[in-house]
């Protein structure tokens, strides 16, 4: 199954800009031209969708991302990538505005809406928010968690050790966590944008679902089976030529950092989305002004390569005790019995608090185990040096 890939051309910033060289959209193809009907380049690019300046975020989401969100609730992994140069409309596409919500808020609301409609299943959702800044992973939900390592295990697969996860029960709660996380993200000023993202961000939702009765929940084969799917929303840092940004010092370091594909943290964390077990959609944004022609060509060339990514997505159904939903069900049921005399709002808050406390305890225990392991390795290395 090939990744779905689309291009979005933002509106010119001034009326004068719209009269110069710009990119023309013709159905699902895009090519460069100076005046209507007068091509100046024989090269054109074709994609699954090409959105012109009249397209809304809702249109982009509906055609490119909505089917992934529906699949995630049914147990498939999913990933949405956003790529483009600074000031090309990437952040607007992902975040949107009050009148035109972007991919992220539309995704979050859709997930909870679909879950609420699935009455014969129970779900547990946990979220995390991280940035990759100069090849270092920082937790945007907890500023004290910096320079986090990546680990891999048979049970959990690839994961970021020490990353805070929050159990959530509403779209509003998730959007609030994202808003708080954005405050901690690295932004900087360049000649191209007063507030340019200097880091890659990954917002992750882990959705665990289980049928309340055997054979009743979206094709669940066993009432003990738990489906665990992961949704990654990846916002890549702005891509542009260093000479245009007019940056130096720290900003220069941010822009020129080389990230190897095989070893880079950006590609390792959402690894299943890059040729593995996931459904993937990519949106690349393009600035129409003549001054950005070279950067736009670079974006289209990247998109042409990215659309060759092929995945083999399948439902993630497990029968082990690794899933939080299965491990915690008994504790939550016991709490429900104790609080039957309380009102439903109090009951819900108590359950949510218990879940979060348990999750935080496990993360702390995992972090302590890592520190002990590193201490053992250091002691072993010192002993070997002494013997030598």
Order of alpha helices (4+ residues) and beta strands (2+ residues): beta-beta-beta-beta-beta-alpha-alpha-beta-alpha-alpha-beta-beta-beta-beta-beta-alpha-beta-beta-beta-beta-alpha-alpha-alpha-beta-alpha-beta-alpha-alpha
